[in-house]
Amino acid sequence: MVSKEEKLAELETPTTITQAKADKARVEENEPPMSTTNQPLAPDVAAKEDPQTVPAQTGPAAKPAAPEVTSLRLHTPQYPYSVYLGSFKTSGAVNKALIEYQEKGLSVYWTRVDLGDKGVWFRFFTGYFRTKEEAENFIRKRKIPGATPGTTKYAAFIGSYESDKEVEDRKQTLVSAGFYPYTIKGAEGKSLIYSGAFDRKDYAEKERKALSSKGIRSEVVER
């Protein structure tokens, strides 16, 4: 039986990324396969993010103030799907991929997954969608080779912000701490900031703990 990560490994060489191929490798991960449950169609929604590089940290990062986190359950629709683009292992490959995806007109975000003795991998995604079909439509319209819908329903919620300045300041703090935040528009035009996008709740919990270790308060939610 083919494991989920073996399937992901087959997709870790999208033709839009050529310079980073040497930094990729196949890995196996024992986890349930991504859900492919069909749901009603919904309009395409793509994530709008500015590319950020993987920060080089030479010492312990200062712990930023932890804002209060409010529940998202009643304030935003659910977007459990993203478009999976590929996986990279080194910071150099990640930074090259960010640049090349930007040149292709894709707004991307990565999420860190620790596979134990297989190392830490960075999975690249674009967009946030309500259904698998919506993600598939996005792939077809944008003609993204090697991309596939991915279930990414779990994430660490950082907070809800009203102004662009608040959003950028908070995101910069997170980037400086070694994370890659992204935003989804919520109710009343507020920007909801998240870190990580996972198909397993325990991975999101690891992200929450990593954030907490840097003094950043978050909450594991179903995105």
HUQUI-V560426 format. One record per residue. N is the residue number from 0. RES is the residue in one letter. SS is DSSP state (helix for helix, strand for strand, loop for the rest). PHI is phi in whole degrees, 0 to 359 (* if undefined). Layout:
N,RES,SS,PHI
N,RES,SS,PHI
This chain:
0,M,loop,*
1,V,loop,280
2,S,loop,283
3,K,helix,299
4,E,helix,290
5,E,helix,296
6,K,helix,294
7,L,helix,296
8,A,helix,299
9,E,helix,293
10,L,loop,257
11,E,loop,273
12,T,loop,226
13,P,loop,299
14,T,loop,292
15,T,loop,286
16,I,loop,244
17,T,loop,252
18,Q,loop,289
19,A,loop,264
20,K,helix,301
21,A,helix,294
22,D,helix,265
23,K,loop,262
24,A,loop,203
25,R,loop,281
26,V,loop,224
27,E,loop,245
28,E,loop,218
29,N,loop,276
30,E,loop,207
31,P,loop,299
32,P,loop,293
33,M,loop,298
34,S,loop,291
35,T,loop,235
36,T,loop,298
37,N,loop,283
38,Q,loop,222
39,P,loop,300
40,L,loop,292
41,A,loop,217
42,P,loop,299
43,D,loop,297
44,V,loop,226
45,A,loop,248
46,A,loop,290
47,K,loop,246
48,E,loop,226
49,D,loop,274
50,P,loop,294
51,Q,loop,224
52,T,loop,274
53,V,loop,284
54,P,loop,289
55,A,loop,269
56,Q,loop,253
57,T,loop,258
58,G,loop,198
59,P,loop,300
60,A,loop,281
61,A,loop,294
62,K,loop,278
63,P,loop,285
64,A,loop,296
65,A,loop,260
66,P,loop,285
67,E,loop,293
68,V,loop,249
69,T,loop,258
70,S,loop,290
71,L,loop,266
72,R,loop,304
73,L,loop,254
74,H,loop,241
75,T,loop,210
76,P,loop,291
77,Q,loop,269
78,Y,loop,232
79,P,loop,280
80,Y,strand,240
81,S,strand,225
82,V,strand,261
83,Y,strand,277
84,L,strand,254
85,G,strand,161
86,S,strand,233
87,F,strand,225
88,K,loop,252
89,T,loop,259
90,S,helix,296
91,G,helix,297
92,A,helix,294
93,V,helix,298
94,N,helix,294
95,K,helix,296
96,A,helix,296
97,L,helix,303
98,I,helix,294
99,E,helix,290
100,Y,helix,294
101,Q,helix,298
102,E,helix,296
103,K,loop,275
104,G,loop,81
105,L,loop,257
106,S,loop,269
107,V,strand,242
108,Y,strand,214
109,W,strand,245
110,T,strand,228
111,R,strand,272
112,V,strand,233
113,D,strand,268
114,L,loop,260
115,G,helix,69
116,D,helix,291
117,K,helix,270
118,G,loop,92
119,V,strand,264
120,W,strand,240
121,F,strand,247
122,R,strand,266
123,F,strand,262
124,F,strand,226
125,T,strand,221
126,G,strand,77
127,Y,strand,216
128,F,strand,224
129,R,loop,277
130,T,loop,222
131,K,helix,296
132,E,helix,298
133,E,helix,297
134,A,helix,295
135,E,helix,297
136,N,helix,298
137,F,helix,298
138,I,helix,298
139,R,helix,295
140,K,helix,295
141,R,helix,272
142,K,loop,52
143,I,loop,261
144,P,loop,297
145,G,loop,78
146,A,loop,282
147,T,strand,210
148,P,strand,296
149,G,strand,230
150,T,strand,278
151,T,loop,225
152,K,loop,283
153,Y,strand,255
154,A,strand,206
155,A,strand,264
156,F,strand,274
157,I,strand,270
158,G,strand,167
159,S,strand,245
160,Y,strand,226
161,E,loop,263
162,S,loop,261
163,D,helix,298
164,K,helix,295
165,E,helix,300
166,V,helix,297
167,E,helix,294
168,D,helix,296
169,R,helix,292
170,K,helix,296
171,Q,helix,296
172,T,helix,298
173,L,helix,292
174,V,helix,298
175,S,helix,297
176,A,loop,273
177,G,loop,99
178,F,loop,247
179,Y,loop,232
180,P,strand,285
181,Y,strand,216
182,T,strand,240
183,I,strand,230
184,K,strand,289
185,G,loop,252
186,A,helix,294
187,E,helix,58
188,G,helix,76
189,K,loop,287
190,S,strand,261
191,L,strand,260
192,I,strand,260
193,Y,strand,234
194,S,strand,226
195,G,strand,84
196,A,strand,208
197,F,strand,227
198,D,loop,264
199,R,loop,235
200,K,helix,295
201,D,helix,294
202,Y,helix,293
203,A,helix,295
204,E,helix,294
205,K,helix,297
206,E,helix,296
207,R,helix,300
208,K,helix,294
209,A,helix,296
210,L,helix,297
211,S,helix,299
212,S,helix,295
213,K,loop,258
214,G,loop,80
215,I,loop,255
216,R,loop,279
217,S,loop,210
218,E,strand,221
219,V,strand,286
220,V,strand,226
221,E,strand,269
222,R,loop,293
